[in-house]
């Protein structure tokens, strides 16, 4: 196992009705709350009204309309509001995009220049408002980690800001809030969770046995409950298992003692930066293509291990087992109703070369990923998804 | 899954050489350090000198001689020292006993009455000094949780104090410190880790799929690496996997969405309170006996699941699978060189009735454990271990 620092201070309040705790918990930090949310689905579900009921003694200011790939312009608006109104707490009610924007707002509130500076140079993050979250989509794990991915619409960059000050103080994870999720968001969210685990599992370090076994436990959970959540949206057992798996899938537990740069996420970030497609959909399309591209004598043992331990594939030959594992993974995404070709989304190859070079430039793909990939490799992977 | 609150703020510094961080990290809290340790093995291994080297700019006061089942009298001495010297930080260097005593000292430093009051009534815990730990035995998980078990030598009680303020601020977990552990401590420590996972795994809630799978991952890790650590004491992979498994085995991860009172620990606490035996040895003796005693039509499915998922038992009949799983568990402890009878430790049945009633009185055994046990049941289990 590699040396590893692990510190996840977020207070998780998991389960039905936990939103009630916000009154007491936010109250410890002040009365002025910036409520951040997305397109308004929380108004339809009644959660918006519930938040106002729980926080009836607070001064609530609003920033709505956070985009699915949250934009710098929204962050700028939020940071201005925090400064103008003397906000005490940022409360994100939504999914990963809303939470990510809120994290960036929370630190931009203490910064005088362009908030994008903080993305480009994290040493400029010197303070952050307390961040509270109420999770309505399980996918990104942002509710229990210190990262946020922000899109700069001017430069077409989609980059991560990551700082220990950006751990949410407290996250309410109530699985009943997932009951009303559209099928496509359930499917794409599950694909995102799975991809997070893959990014950490498919790394060269073989000595972190415990971490690999924990990761397989989480993958099994996604493969079991993803289809149930799709066919029975109000199945509490399915939603709760997926919700908690989502949080721990990206809180460093599955990379403990390991390391290395991610592979599929940087390739997908270019897709959603250029075409604004749903992140989880892009991941589902790219993942099997990436797996097939990097399968080799060097990687086959780990892919076979994945197939046997997660899918109970019984084939003795490593290549046969690995290929069966990849096929089952792809079939899972198909069964979840996800589009499996970039052409299904209306994309052509006109931007592939540029996207590939950007993916390599802005990530560790060429230097530190499981199988190092050049821009040429990435372009080939994009092309195999047409 | 049951509702669950999860918040583990301890900063884990895992791996070789991490002790160096203490200078910077303790320095954030002050210069006066109470160094707490046990019987002096840290002097033999050189760790004591290393601590003084790293903290050469600090004022170090010492409390040594912490007992394997840490005693209230030691806590009293430590708390007095903190008050007299104006200690800023308590630094525990050792295993669970040293850390547990340090936690109790850290909160007793702010309490004017008998520190035992804090054990009996946790609402009296109002503050605690920052607790730092350097782990030299992996077993109790105390380095990453807010609990401490203290023995009151006058009343022969062994009870837990548990409070969010008692999470260590930072724990150094360097697997190389385990290289010099005596075989018996490696074996007993591994039994303790395994028992912690069992206590959470064998509970009636079947809906926490992710938690059960994570627990099985940790059990597999113990069963794989326990024997390796025993036969190759300086095997870094074995020591590191056991060390991290030990920390997460008792940081609430394996009880997330579940709950219920523990079974074997309360029975063992009486053994070590009455006879001062090694906690892990007592657990190894009691565990298979308890398993056989509670195996029934109600529990057989979970025991069979354990056997199949952890030990790859292929038997189709649930009872056959369950019994094979129990047999393999017992054989594992035998192979680890642990005594498997109370009579091997020189105990007779003279105190069984009293111990059994104490076990039930001071725990949730009769009300909230996996299979509810009366004092009569507990006495029968003790008796089956003679």
Interface residues (C-beta under 8 A of the other chain):
Chain A: X1 X2 X3 X4 X5 X6 X7 X8 X9 X10 X11 X12 X13 X14 X15 X16 X17 X18 X175 X207 X208 X209 X210 X211 X213 X214 X216 X217 X218 X220 X221 X224 X225 X236 X237 X240 X241 X244 X245 X248 X253 X256 X257
Chain B: X1 X2 X3 X4 X5 X6 X7 X8 X9 X10 X11 X12 X13 X14 X15 X16 X17 X18 X175 X207 X208 X209 X210 X211 X213 X214 X216 X217 X218 X220 X221 X224 X225 X236 X237 X240 X241 X244 X245 X248 X253 X256 X257
